[in-house]
């Protein structure tokens, strides 16, 4: 039997657990029991993460039992966290871990099952998860880690052997899908919403407890003011990293932003294939586009303002200056990474805007475009039509050529060393991202009992900056059919 370390020590739990969804006033968490998977099958296992956590190969079978809900006795008792949040800009009250259960800690890392059954926060749902969304979360969590983007990670993906009823697009066409449990790993899954729920309900003693716990465990030696300033800085950095790789989270509610500056909760996310700053993959957001790619930084700022309001209720120091530091923090990180992406020492905002306009108007594939600039630096011929989704006209090609010459002049003005610049660009511009259509094709193969494409994808995410036998097949534009197929360009929160 696997025994773990307790988390949230000293924080109060909700003791009147009945097993049904309910309000849990004054609590930070509730104790829960995972439901046993009837016929568990290990589908994915992160060897690198397991090794980093000190998990022995000889104990793997015991871990699979633990992570499928089938260990007879869990020590400590698993918990589900209570939090609230603003969803699409509106306060939603108590939310909480509706199908996530934290089992405990191992070597400072929190272990959480997603899809293991009911909690007091399930809000009328079943607490389960389907393979479709669970595979997406597993793959993207590990891919983001290897891309160098701050993220929670995924240790395992287990098929439960149980079918789960889901209405994928909330249109009345519910169908049964394969059930699954994804094991998520992070130093902590604390979100902005953990603090908001206490402030909203005037639970100031409980809020102070949680703040003290957070500082002691994750921001040692800091005051509330200093902690919030660090959260602001980390969030600004995270936004710049999302923009670096073309990631669109899709549902940036305050309960989906991490106190540690990690990417958390991979739901209806997507990647910029065709460069469109106003794109969002989330069907729920198609009209307002609140969480579109280019607006993510503004939403992060707005979310931080909501966190600030919560923390301010227990902090004597004014937190306005820390919040107001966000724009400068972001622009520092953003301009630095944009310069690295094009191999320059510095990059003015006007230059970045011109580049974005070019990519948007010519419908560039963002990933391929930046890698092609590296080919230009090496003096290689580039088939530009293979980089753009738009059929290029002579005017388009002339415009592209003018920008390339301006870029090359800027390199000379900044006395850029081509060898050094190439290395920096290679570290900033991935060859591979787990585009939605790629994961969808893997799901199609799994439906037919074929795991070959999954194994190849698992290898591809390990070295996303290297063109090798596993990444090369994906180094191309997204196919036209992917722009209209559900699960590729359009996703919902159904999972």
ZAMAR-720109 format. One record per residue (C-alpha): x, y, z; residue in three letters. Coordinates in steps of 0.2 Angstrom, whole numbers, plus 5000, padded with zeros to 4 digits. Layout:
REM ZAMAR-720109
x_y_z_r
X_Y_Z_ALA
...
***
This chain:
REM ZAMAR-720109
x_y_z_r
5000_5000_5000_UNK
5006_5017_4996_UNK
5006_5030_5010_UNK
5008_5049_5006_UNK
5010_5065_5017_UNK
4995_5075_5022_UNK
4992_5092_5014_UNK
4983_5107_5021_UNK
4989_5102_5038_UNK
4981_5114_5051_UNK
4967_5120_5040_UNK
4949_5116_5044_UNK
4939_5103_5035_UNK
4920_5101_5032_UNK
4916_5087_5044_UNK
4898_5084_5040_UNK
4901_5075_5024_UNK
4886_5066_5017_UNK
4893_5061_5000_UNK
4881_5073_4991_UNK
4885_5090_4983_UNK
4882_5103_4996_UNK
4888_5120_5002_UNK
4903_5118_5015_UNK
4904_5135_5024_UNK
4920_5139_5033_UNK
4929_5124_5026_UNK
4945_5124_5015_UNK
4942_5106_5010_UNK
4931_5091_5012_UNK
4937_5073_5015_UNK
4932_5061_5000_UNK
4933_5043_4994_UNK
4938_5039_4977_UNK
4926_5027_4967_UNK
4935_5011_4962_UNK
4937_5009_4943_UNK
4928_4993_4938_UNK
4941_4988_4925_UNK
4957_4999_4926_UNK
4969_4999_4911_UNK
4985_5010_4912_UNK
4986_5020_4896_UNK
4999_5033_4899_UNK
5013_5034_4912_UNK
5026_5048_4913_UNK
5042_5039_4916_UNK
5052_5056_4918_UNK
5040_5063_4931_UNK
5039_5046_4941_UNK
5058_5046_4942_UNK
5058_5064_4947_UNK
5046_5060_4961_UNK
5056_5045_4967_UNK
5043_5032_4962_UNK
5052_5016_4959_UNK
5048_5005_4944_UNK
5046_4990_4956_UNK
5031_4999_4964_UNK
5022_5004_4948_UNK
5008_4991_4950_UNK
5004_4998_4968_UNK
5004_5015_4961_UNK
4992_5010_4947_UNK
4980_5003_4960_UNK
4982_5019_4970_UNK
4979_5030_4955_UNK
4963_5021_4949_UNK
4954_5022_4965_UNK
4957_5004_4969_UNK
4968_5005_4985_UNK
4958_4998_4999_UNK
4964_5011_5012_UNK
4970_5028_5007_UNK
4982_5036_5020_UNK
4979_5051_5022_UNK
4961_5052_5018_UNK
4959_5061_5000_UNK
4952_5078_5000_UNK
4943_5090_4988_UNK
4946_5108_4989_UNK
4933_5122_4991_UNK
4935_5137_4981_UNK
4924_5150_4972_UNK
4927_5160_4956_UNK
4922_5172_4943_UNK
4916_5163_4927_UNK
4916_5173_4912_UNK
4917_5189_4922_UNK
4903_5184_4934_UNK
4904_5178_4952_UNK
4898_5160_4953_UNK
4899_5157_4971_UNK
4905_5140_4978_UNK
4913_5129_4965_UNK
4927_5118_4972_UNK
4935_5101_4966_UNK
4920_5094_4957_UNK
4929_5078_4952_UNK
4946_5081_4958_UNK
4953_5073_4973_UNK
4970_5076_4981_UNK
4978_5060_4988_UNK
4992_5069_4998_UNK
5010_5074_4994_UNK
5026_5064_4989_UNK
5042_5073_4990_UNK
5033_5090_4990_UNK
5022_5086_4976_UNK
5003_5086_4977_UNK
4995_5071_4969_UNK
4978_5073_4962_UNK
4965_5062_4953_UNK
4953_5070_4941_UNK
4938_5059_4937_UNK
4938_5048_4952_UNK
4920_5051_4958_UNK
4908_5063_4968_UNK
4914_5076_4980_UNK
4903_5089_4989_UNK
4908_5101_4975_UNK
4901_5091_4960_UNK
4886_5102_4958_UNK
4874_5089_4951_UNK
4887_5081_4940_UNK
4894_5063_4942_UNK
4912_5067_4947_UNK
4919_5057_4932_UNK
4929_5061_4917_UNK
4930_5054_4899_UNK
4945_5048_4889_UNK
4943_5062_4877_UNK
4946_5076_4889_UNK
4958_5066_4900_UNK
4970_5062_4886_UNK
4970_5080_4881_UNK
4975_5085_4898_UNK
4988_5072_4900_UNK
4996_5076_4884_UNK
4996_5095_4885_UNK
5002_5095_4903_UNK
5017_5085_4899_UNK
5020_5094_4882_UNK
5020_5111_4891_UNK
5033_5105_4903_UNK
5045_5100_4890_UNK
5041_5116_4880_UNK
5047_5125_4896_UNK
5030_5133_4900_UNK
5026_5134_4919_UNK
5013_5120_4921_UNK
5005_5107_4932_UNK
5010_5090_4926_UNK
5002_5073_4923_UNK
5009_5056_4930_UNK
4996_5044_4923_UNK
4981_5041_4913_UNK
4970_5026_4917_UNK
4955_5020_4907_UNK
4942_5015_4920_UNK
4932_5002_4910_UNK
4916_5012_4914_UNK
4906_5022_4901_UNK
4901_5040_4905_UNK
4887_5049_4898_UNK
4892_5066_4891_UNK
4883_5080_4880_UNK
4899_5086_4871_UNK
4892_5102_4864_UNK
4877_5104_4876_UNK
4865_5102_4862_UNK
4854_5088_4868_UNK
4864_5074_4860_UNK
4872_5065_4875_UNK
4881_5049_4871_UNK
4892_5037_4881_UNK
4911_5039_4881_UNK
4925_5029_4889_UNK
4929_5035_4906_UNK
4946_5039_4912_UNK
4956_5046_4927_UNK
4971_5058_4924_UNK
4983_5060_4939_UNK
4989_5078_4940_UNK
5004_5083_4949_UNK
5010_5100_4956_UNK
5018_5108_4971_UNK
5000_5115_4975_UNK
4984_5117_4966_UNK
4979_5132_4975_UNK
4969_5145_4964_UNK
4964_5162_4966_UNK
4946_5156_4969_UNK
4952_5147_4985_UNK
4954_5165_4993_UNK
4940_5173_4985_UNK
4927_5161_4992_UNK
4932_5166_5010_UNK
4932_5184_5006_UNK
4915_5183_4998_UNK
4907_5174_5012_UNK
4916_5186_5025_UNK
4925_5171_5032_UNK
4940_5182_5037_UNK
4947_5170_5050_UNK
4948_5156_5038_UNK
4955_5167_5024_UNK
4969_5172_5036_UNK
4972_5154_5040_UNK
4974_5150_5021_UNK
4985_5165_5018_UNK
4997_5160_5032_UNK
4997_5142_5026_UNK
5001_5148_5008_UNK
5015_5159_5014_UNK
5023_5146_5025_UNK
5023_5133_5012_UNK
5025_5142_4996_UNK
5031_5160_4999_UNK
5042_5158_5015_UNK
5047_5174_5024_UNK
5036_5185_5013_UNK
5022_5197_5019_UNK
5005_5196_5011_UNK
5010_5211_5001_UNK
5026_5203_4995_UNK
5017_5187_4991_UNK
5004_5196_4980_UNK
5018_5205_4971_UNK
5026_5188_4967_UNK
5010_5181_4961_UNK
5008_5196_4950_UNK
5025_5193_4943_UNK
5023_5175_4940_UNK
5006_5177_4931_UNK
5014_5190_4920_UNK
5028_5178_4915_UNK
5015_5164_4912_UNK
5005_5175_4900_UNK
5021_5179_4890_UNK
5025_5161_4889_UNK
5008_5157_4883_UNK
5010_5170_4869_UNK
5027_5163_4865_UNK
5021_5146_4860_UNK
5003_5151_4854_UNK
4993_5143_4868_UNK
4975_5148_4871_UNK
4968_5142_4888_UNK
4950_5144_4883_UNK
4943_5146_4900_UNK
4953_5159_4911_UNK
4940_5160_4925_UNK
4948_5165_4942_UNK
4946_5147_4948_UNK
4958_5142_4934_UNK
4972_5153_4938_UNK
4986_5146_4949_UNK
4993_5155_4964_UNK
5010_5148_4959_UNK
5010_5155_4941_UNK
5007_5138_4933_UNK
4996_5133_4919_UNK
4981_5124_4927_UNK
4965_5115_4921_UNK
4967_5110_4903_UNK
4950_5110_4897_UNK
4944_5118_4880_UNK
4962_5124_4876_UNK
4969_5126_4859_UNK
4984_5132_4849_UNK
4986_5145_4836_UNK
4988_5136_4819_UNK
4982_5149_4808_UNK
4988_5165_4816_UNK
4973_5174_4823_UNK
4975_5185_4839_UNK
4956_5185_4841_UNK
4954_5166_4841_UNK
4947_5156_4855_UNK
4943_5137_4854_UNK
4929_5137_4867_UNK
4912_5136_4860_UNK
4905_5144_4875_UNK
4915_5160_4872_UNK
4912_5162_4853_UNK
4901_5177_4854_UNK
4911_5188_4867_UNK
4928_5180_4864_UNK
4933_5185_4882_UNK
4947_5172_4882_UNK
4954_5175_4865_UNK
4972_5173_4862_UNK
4977_5192_4862_UNK
4965_5196_4877_UNK
4973_5183_4889_UNK
4985_5196_4897_UNK
4970_5208_4900_UNK
4960_5194_4908_UNK
4975_5189_4919_UNK
4976_5207_4925_UNK
4957_5207_4929_UNK
4958_5191_4938_UNK
4973_5197_4948_UNK
4962_5212_4953_UNK
4949_5200_4960_UNK
4962_5191_4970_UNK
4969_5208_4976_UNK
4951_5212_4983_UNK
4950_5196_4992_UNK
4968_5197_5000_UNK
4965_5215_5004_UNK
4952_5210_5017_UNK
4965_5203_5028_UNK
4980_5214_5023_UNK
4983_5230_5031_UNK
4995_5236_5018_UNK
4988_5243_5002_UNK
4990_5231_4987_UNK
4987_5243_4973_UNK
5005_5245_4968_UNK
5008_5227_4967_UNK
4993_5225_4955_UNK
4998_5240_4945_UNK
5015_5232_4942_UNK
5007_5219_4931_UNK
5008_5229_4915_UNK
5026_5233_4916_UNK
5031_5215_4922_UNK
5021_5208_4907_UNK
5029_5220_4894_UNK
5046_5216_4901_UNK
5044_5197_4899_UNK
5034_5199_4883_UNK
5046_5210_4873_UNK
5061_5200_4879_UNK
5053_5184_4873_UNK
5047_5192_4856_UNK
5065_5198_4853_UNK
5072_5180_4856_UNK
5059_5173_4844_UNK
5066_5183_4830_UNK
5084_5183_4836_UNK
5086_5201_4841_UNK
5094_5208_4857_UNK
5079_5220_4859_UNK
5062_5222_4850_UNK
5051_5237_4850_UNK
5032_5236_4851_UNK
5030_5243_4834_UNK
5041_5230_4827_UNK
5031_5216_4836_UNK
5014_5224_4830_UNK
5020_5224_4812_UNK
5025_5206_4813_UNK
5009_5201_4821_UNK
4999_5210_4807_UNK
5009_5202_4794_UNK
5006_5184_4801_UNK
4987_5188_4803_UNK
4985_5196_4786_UNK
4994_5182_4777_UNK
4987_5168_4788_UNK
5004_5162_4794_UNK
5006_5145_4804_UNK
5014_5153_4819_UNK
5025_5138_4823_UNK
5031_5135_4806_UNK
5034_5154_4803_UNK
5046_5157_4817_UNK
5056_5141_4813_UNK
5057_5147_4795_UNK
5065_5163_4800_UNK
5079_5151_4807_UNK
5081_5144_4790_UNK
5082_5161_4782_UNK
5097_5165_4795_UNK
5105_5149_4788_UNK
5103_5155_4770_UNK
5091_5141_4766_UNK
5078_5143_4753_UNK
5060_5143_4761_UNK
5044_5137_4753_UNK
5034_5151_4760_UNK
5017_5145_4753_UNK
5019_5130_4764_UNK
5020_5141_4779_UNK
5004_5151_4775_UNK
4986_5146_4774_UNK
4982_5160_4762_UNK
4986_5158_4744_UNK
5000_5171_4743_UNK
4999_5184_4729_UNK
5013_5194_4722_UNK
5009_5209_4734_UNK
5009_5197_4749_UNK
5026_5190_4744_UNK
5033_5208_4742_UNK
5026_5213_4759_UNK
5034_5198_4766_UNK
5050_5201_4758_UNK
5050_5219_4764_UNK
5048_5214_4782_UNK
5062_5201_4780_UNK
5074_5214_4774_UNK
5068_5226_4789_UNK
5072_5211_4801_UNK
5089_5208_4793_UNK
5093_5227_4794_UNK
5088_5226_4812_UNK
5100_5212_4815_UNK
5115_5222_4808_UNK
5110_5237_4818_UNK
5110_5227_4834_UNK
5126_5218_4829_UNK
5118_5201_4831_UNK
5130_5186_4831_UNK
5121_5174_4819_UNK
5127_5158_4828_UNK
5121_5165_4845_UNK
5105_5171_4838_UNK
5101_5155_4830_UNK
5103_5146_4847_UNK
5092_5158_4856_UNK
5079_5156_4842_UNK
5080_5137_4843_UNK
5076_5138_4862_UNK
5062_5150_4859_UNK
5053_5142_4844_UNK
5046_5124_4845_UNK
5046_5113_4831_UNK
5032_5103_4839_UNK
5016_5108_4848_UNK
5002_5095_4852_UNK
4989_5103_4840_UNK
4971_5098_4844_UNK
4969_5089_4827_UNK
4984_5078_4832_UNK
4977_5073_4848_UNK
4960_5070_4840_UNK
4968_5058_4827_UNK
4975_5048_4842_UNK
4958_5047_4850_UNK
4951_5040_4833_UNK
4965_5027_4833_UNK
4962_5022_4851_UNK
4943_5020_4847_UNK
4949_5007_4835_UNK
4961_4999_4848_UNK
4977_5006_4840_UNK
4989_5014_4852_UNK
5003_5017_4839_UNK
5000_5035_4836_UNK
4998_5038_4855_UNK
5016_5031_4858_UNK
5023_5041_4844_UNK
5015_5057_4851_UNK
5022_5053_4869_UNK
5039_5053_4861_UNK
5036_5069_4851_UNK
5032_5079_4866_UNK
5048_5075_4875_UNK
5059_5085_4862_UNK
5048_5099_4855_UNK
5063_5109_4849_UNK
5071_5095_4839_UNK
5066_5090_4822_UNK
5067_5071_4824_UNK
5058_5055_4818_UNK
5044_5058_4830_UNK
5041_5077_4828_UNK
5045_5078_4809_UNK
5028_5070_4804_UNK
5019_5084_4813_UNK
5030_5098_4806_UNK
5017_5105_4794_UNK
5001_5115_4793_UNK
4985_5109_4801_UNK
4975_5100_4788_UNK
4960_5109_4781_UNK
4947_5097_4788_UNK
4953_5101_4806_UNK
4946_5119_4804_UNK
4928_5112_4805_UNK
4929_5096_4815_UNK
4923_5096_4833_UNK
4938_5093_4845_UNK
4950_5101_4833_UNK
4945_5119_4831_UNK
4930_5120_4842_UNK
4929_5113_4860_UNK
4917_5114_4874_UNK
4919_5113_4893_UNK
4911_5096_4892_UNK
4923_5083_4899_UNK
***
